[in-house]
Amino acid sequence: MSNPIGAAGLRGRHLTRRLVQLYVGLALYGISAALLVRAGLGLEPWGVLHQGLAEKTGLTIGVVSIGVGAIVLLLWIPIRQRPGLGTVSNVFAVGLAMDGTLALVPDMDGLPAGIAMMVLGIVLNGVATGLYIAARLGPGPRDGLMTGLHRLTGRSIRLVRTAIEVAVVATGFVLGGSVGVGTVLYALSIGPLAQFFLRRFAIPEADAGSIPGSGSPAQAAGPAPVATPTP
């Protein structure tokens, strides 16, 4: 689906902008995920799994995120997906930014503060998603798994995505991850937010310098995956 790491996907008039968007977006994604943790009102689907695994292993949630991302990336091998620079960067950057933010931001005291933190985290997640997907340097490991399974099974993107995320949330919840109003609000709002910010940060494809198929799942399979993008 995505181009191999190399010069073929790293050219074009807007390369500097694309790289800045990629790494700012990934950093903001980790920050936004950490804010949802501190809000204490429920996490995004993969965050539920990461938190549950962190509770069971004693590792930080950022380290767990890196580990899960690496494992998911290995699953690309049998389904013949190929990573881009953004794919590999995603594995490490989000988890590092998340742990860094958690070290600096305390838990919120009181419901109003928690709600404000939750809303900020969700909106910032939408900004981050628009930035890194519009950079067109490769999808995140989890998005690539989704689109790879779609291609392999012939099932719709929505069905594959829903099946993956239901399994992820259920597993994370059983392990002790936080499911709550934040989880529901994220699911309902991240699609419109991501679509809005994708338009704001879009780089013309003719200027992006990427070879066919090097973009996000949304670009590879239509608008459906944008509904709930994952890193």
N, C-alpha and C positions, 0 to 999 in steps of 0.2 A: 504494500500500500504506500509506504513512505520511502523516500530515497535513502540510500545508504549514506553514512556520514562521509563527507568528502567535498571536494571543490564544486562538484556539479550542483549542489544545493546551496552553496555559499558564494553567490555572485549576484550581480545586479546593482542598479543605481542606489538602492536603499538598504544595502547590507548592514551598514552601521545602525540605522534605525531599527531594522529587524532584530539585530542582536540585542540592542537596548530594550526593545519591547519584550523579547523573550525573557531576559533575566530579571527585568523589573517585574514582569508579570508573574514569574515563578516565585520571586521573593514575596510579592504581595499575596500570592495564593497561600504560602506558608503562614504569613502573618494573619490573614483572614481566618484560616483554620484554627490558629491558636486563640484568636479572639472568641471564636465559637466555644472553644473549650472553657475559657475563662468565664463566659457568660453563663455556663451551666444549665442551658435550657434545651440541649439536644444538638447533635452534630450532623454534618452531612453524611451520606451513606458510608463512604469509605472511612471517614473519620470515626464512625461508630466501631468499625472493625479494628482500626488502629488503636483506639483507646482500650477496647476490650483485651486485645493482645498485650498492650502495655501493662494493664492491670495484672495479667496472669504471669508475665515474664519478668516484671520489674525493670524493663527497659524504658527509656523515654519514648513518648509517642512519636517524636520525630525520627528516632532511630528505627522504630517499628515501621514507620511510613517508608523509610528508605529500604528496609528489608523486604517489605511486601512489594514495593515497586520493582525491586530487582527480581523477585520470584515471578511476578507477572510478566516482566520483560523476557524471562527465560521461556515462558509459555508461548512467546511469539515464534520460537524456533520451529515447533511442529506444524504451526499454521502458516509458516513461510511469510511472516511479516519482517520488514527490515526497518531498523530505527533510523531516525534523523538526529541531528545535534540536539534538538529540543527534547527528544525522547530521553536520551541519556542524561542530559542536564536536569530534566524533570525529576528523575529518580533521587538525585542528591539535593538539589537546591531547595525543594519544598520542605523536606524534613529538617534541613539545617535552619532554614528561616523560621520554621515552626518552633523548634526547641529554643532558638535565640529569643523569640518573642515571649514564650512561656517563662523564660528566665527573668524577663523584665516586667511583665504585666501580671499583677496579682489577680486573685479571684475577685469577682464583683460582690459587694455586700448589698443586699436588698434587691427586690424584684425590678424596680425602675432602672437601676444601673445595669442589671443583667439584660433587660430588654434592649436598652440602648446599645450595649456591647454586641448583642446578637444581631441587631439590625445593621450596625456598622460592619460586622464581620461578613454578613451575606452580601451587602452592597459592594464591599471591597473585593469579595470573591468574584462578583460579576465583572468588576473592572479588570481584575487579574486574568480572568478567563478570556476577555476580549483582547487583552494585550498579547498573551502568549500564543493564542490560536491564530490571531491575525499576523503574527510574525512568520508563519508558514515554514517553520523549521522542524516539523515533525510533531505528531501528537504525543500525548502522555501515554505511558505504558497501559493504563487501564482503558483508555479510549481505543488504543490500537488492538487490544484484546477483543473489545466489543465489535469493532468493524471487521476484524479477522474472522471471528466466529460467524458474523453475519454473512461474510463471503463464503465461508466453508459450509455452513448449514443451509443457506438459502432462506433462513428466517429473517423477518423484518428487523431493522435496527431497533425499533421500539421494543419488540418482544425480547430480543437478546439483551438489550440494556436493562429492561425491567427484571428479567430473570436473574441477571448478575447482581443487580443492586438489592433485590429482595433477599437473595442468598447472603450477600455481604452484611446487610443490616441485621438479619436474623442471627447470623453467626456472631456478629459483634455484640448484639444485645445479650445473647446467652453467655458470652464471655465477660459481660459487665460494662459494655459500652453504653453511652448515654443517648437514649432516644427520647425526644420530646417535641415541644412546639417548634423548636428551632429546626428540627429535622423536617417537619411538615412544611414550614414556611420556606425553607431552602428549596425543597422539591417544587413548590408552587411558583417561586419567584426567580430562580436562577436562570431558567430558560429565557424569559423576557429581558432580564438584566444582561445576560450574555449576548443576546441578539442586539440589544441597544449599543453595547460597548464594542461589539465586533464591527458595527458600522462606523463608529467613531474612530477606531484605530486601524481600519482596513488599509492595506497597501495594495495598489493596483497589481493584479496578477502578472501583467506584462512586464512590470518593473521589479517584481519580486525575485526574479532570477532562479526560481525553483523549477525543477523538472516536473512533468506531469505526475500527479499522485503524491507530491511532497507536502501537501497541505494537511489540514485537520480532517477529522472524520466528517465534520459538517461539509467540507468542501468535497470530500471523496464520495459521500453517500447522500447528499442533499441536506435539507435543513433539520431533519429529525434529531440527529445527535446533539444539536445545540441545546435541546431542551434541558438536559442535565449533564453538562460537561464535567469531566473529572480530570485530575492532573495526570 
